[in-house]
Amino acid sequence: MLAFLDVETTGLIPGYHEIVNVGIVLSDVDGNEKARILLYVQPSHPERASQEAVAINGFEKNLWKSFNAMKPKQAADSLIRFYKMHTAGKNVLMVAYNSQFDAAFMDHLFREAGKSISDIHYYFVLDVPSMAWILGLRDLKANDIAKGFEIPGTSNVPIEHHGLGCADLNIRLYRELLKLSKKKR
């Protein structure tokens, strides 16, 4: 199975900055959706949030409380339950746009919770830009690729720009890239 994943964070440095939300769309290898989830996470150190990150994702401590944001351990446990419920023990590959970034933050979230990211993901990680590149696309900005395929991109409105919106864009791009790969055969 594939887990199209995106995290929004308080900044760019895993281990210093933290996840504020994570969105996942689970699918089979053909891109047929099986389940989705969006979890808001209350960071342990909200004071570390960078202005740039907040401008992108709208993080605000009190607003996150109104979203019932979970503590990091609760979030990791919820993700493990979600995977167990929807994957039937199958190997799951993480697919992300900024795969190294997302994987590093997810690894830190799980380590902070005393868990291992391997509880939910196989160790291979796929990234959408590499898929696009190998099919001949050279402008690798997600919204630009989406525009080229005439599919919706992600929102630029901070509170609307969340992990699930980006994960959803990733699966839509994946489906279009699959179609393109079949045409090139």
Secondary structure per residue as TSV (DSSP state, phi and psi in degrees):
chain	resnum	aa	ss	phi	psi
A	1	M	-	360.0	164.9
A	2	L	E	-118.6	141.8
A	3	A	E	-118.3	100.6
A	4	F	E	-76.9	118.0
A	5	L	E	-131.5	144.6
A	6	D	E	-147.1	142.2
A	7	V	E	-118.5	146.4
A	8	E	E	-110.3	143.6
A	9	T	E	-136.5	174.4
A	10	T	S	-86.7	0.7
A	11	G	S	169.3	-164.1
A	12	L	S	-101.3	-5.7
A	13	I	-	-107.4	104.4
A	14	P	B	-59.9	135.9
A	15	G	T	95.1	-24.4
A	16	Y	T	-107.6	-54.1
A	17	H	B	-86.4	163.1
A	18	E	-	-134.7	161.5
A	19	I	E	-70.0	136.3
A	20	V	E	-110.0	-23.7
A	21	N	E	-158.6	155.1
A	22	V	E	-135.7	133.1
A	23	G	E	-119.6	139.1
A	24	I	E	-138.2	134.8
A	25	V	E	-119.6	115.6
A	26	L	E	-87.9	139.4
A	27	S	E	-147.6	170.7
A	28	D	-	-82.1	-179.6
A	29	V	T	-70.4	-14.0
A	30	D	T	-89.7	0.7
A	31	G	-	85.6	15.1
A	32	N	-	-81.4	116.9
A	33	E	E	-65.4	138.9
A	34	K	E	-114.3	-34.6
A	35	A	E	-168.1	160.5
A	36	R	E	-145.6	156.6
A	37	I	E	-152.2	145.6
A	38	L	E	-130.2	120.9
A	39	L	E	-117.8	131.9
A	40	Y	E	-93.8	136.6
A	41	V	B	-120.8	128.8
A	42	Q	-	-85.8	110.4
A	43	P	-	-64.8	149.8
A	44	S	S	-71.4	-25.2
A	45	H	-	-129.2	70.9
A	46	P	G	-63.1	-22.7
A	47	E	G	-66.9	-14.1
A	48	R	G	-86.3	-4.8
A	49	A	-	-60.4	129.7
A	50	S	-	-82.2	150.6
A	51	Q	H	-61.0	-36.1
A	52	E	H	-63.7	-44.0
A	53	A	H	-65.2	-45.2
A	54	V	H	-61.7	-37.2
A	55	A	H	-64.4	-27.7
A	56	I	H	-85.1	-46.7
A	57	N	H	-110.0	-3.0
A	58	G	-	73.5	14.3
A	59	F	-	-55.9	133.4
A	60	E	-	-153.2	125.0
A	61	K	H	-49.5	-50.4
A	62	N	H	-69.7	-35.2
A	63	L	H	-63.2	-41.8
A	64	W	H	-62.8	-35.3
A	65	K	H	-60.7	-39.6
A	66	S	H	-68.2	-20.6
A	67	F	T	-88.0	6.1
A	68	N	T	57.5	43.0
A	69	A	-	-58.2	140.6
A	70	M	B	-93.6	155.7
A	71	K	-	-70.0	156.7
A	72	P	H	-52.4	-43.8
A	73	K	H	-63.4	-41.6
A	74	Q	H	-62.3	-39.6
A	75	A	H	-64.2	-46.5
A	76	A	H	-60.8	-44.7
A	77	D	H	-62.2	-40.5
A	78	S	H	-64.2	-39.5
A	79	L	H	-66.4	-40.5
A	80	I	H	-61.0	-45.2
A	81	R	H	-61.5	-43.2
A	82	F	H	-59.0	-46.9
A	83	Y	H	-64.2	-44.6
A	84	K	H	-59.9	-38.1
A	85	M	H	-69.8	-32.5
A	86	H	H	-114.8	-4.9
A	87	T	H	-110.6	-9.8
A	88	A	T	50.4	38.3
A	89	G	T	74.5	5.9
A	90	K	-	-73.3	153.8
A	91	N	-	-66.2	140.3
A	92	V	-	-124.9	123.7
A	93	L	E	-95.2	132.1
A	94	M	E	-76.5	134.2
A	95	V	E	-124.7	124.6
A	96	A	E	-143.2	165.2
A	97	Y	S	-81.7	-47.3
A	98	N	S	-108.8	68.1
A	99	S	H	-57.8	-40.9
A	100	Q	H	-65.0	-40.8
A	101	F	H	-62.6	-53.8
A	102	D	H	-62.3	-43.4
A	103	A	H	-63.0	-41.0
A	104	A	H	-64.2	-43.5
A	105	F	H	-68.8	-38.9
A	106	M	H	-65.5	-41.4
A	107	D	H	-59.0	-44.7
A	108	H	H	-64.9	-42.7
A	109	L	H	-56.9	-46.6
A	110	F	H	-69.6	-39.7
A	111	R	H	-63.5	-41.4
A	112	E	H	-60.6	-31.0
A	113	A	T	-88.7	4.2
A	114	G	T	73.9	24.2
A	115	K	-	-119.1	177.0
A	116	S	-	-121.8	136.9
A	117	I	G	-60.7	-23.6
A	118	S	G	-68.9	-8.3
A	119	D	G	-66.0	-22.3
A	120	I	T	-123.8	-27.5
A	121	H	-	-120.4	138.6
A	122	Y	-	-64.2	159.3
A	123	Y	S	-75.7	-14.2
A	124	F	-	-73.7	142.2
A	125	V	E	-128.3	132.0
A	126	L	E	-105.9	149.1
A	127	D	E	-128.8	139.3
A	128	V	H	-64.0	-43.0
A	129	P	H	-58.2	-37.6
A	130	S	H	-64.9	-38.7
A	131	M	H	-62.4	-43.7
A	132	A	H	-65.3	-42.5
A	133	W	H	-61.2	-46.8
A	134	I	H	-66.7	-19.7
A	135	L	T	-93.4	6.7
A	136	G	T	100.2	-2.3
A	137	L	-	-78.7	138.5
A	138	R	-	-118.9	-21.6
A	139	D	-	-89.3	105.8
A	140	L	-	-97.4	11.6
A	141	K	-	-71.3	130.7
A	142	A	H	-54.9	-50.3
A	143	N	H	-67.1	-29.2
A	144	D	H	-70.3	-41.0
A	145	I	H	-63.7	-43.0
A	146	A	H	-59.1	-44.2
A	147	K	H	-60.4	-42.0
A	148	G	H	-61.7	-33.7
A	149	F	H	-88.4	-2.8
A	150	E	T	59.9	43.9
A	151	I	-	-122.3	156.4
A	152	P	-	-64.6	143.7
A	153	G	-	-90.8	-152.9
A	154	T	-	-101.8	161.5
A	155	S	-	-75.7	144.8
A	156	N	-	-95.4	-0.7
A	157	V	S	-79.8	120.2
A	158	P	G	-47.9	-51.9
A	159	I	G	-71.1	-21.0
A	160	E	G	-87.7	-13.4
A	161	H	-	-89.6	95.8
A	162	H	-	-132.5	172.1
A	163	G	H	-55.9	-39.8
A	164	L	H	-69.5	-37.0
A	165	G	H	-61.6	-40.6
A	166	C	H	-73.8	-39.3
A	167	A	H	-62.3	-39.1
A	168	D	H	-64.5	-40.8
A	169	L	H	-61.5	-41.5
A	170	N	H	-58.7	-43.0
A	171	I	H	-71.2	-35.6
A	172	R	H	-63.9	-42.2
A	173	L	H	-64.1	-42.6
A	174	Y	H	-57.3	-45.7
A	175	R	H	-60.9	-41.9
A	176	E	H	-67.4	-38.5
A	177	L	H	-66.9	-36.5
A	178	L	H	-60.7	-45.5
A	179	K	H	-60.1	-44.2
A	180	L	H	-62.6	-41.2
A	181	S	H	-64.0	-35.6
A	182	K	H	-69.5	-34.8
A	183	K	H	-67.8	-32.1
A	184	K	H	-80.2	-9.9
A	185	R	-	-73.4	360.0
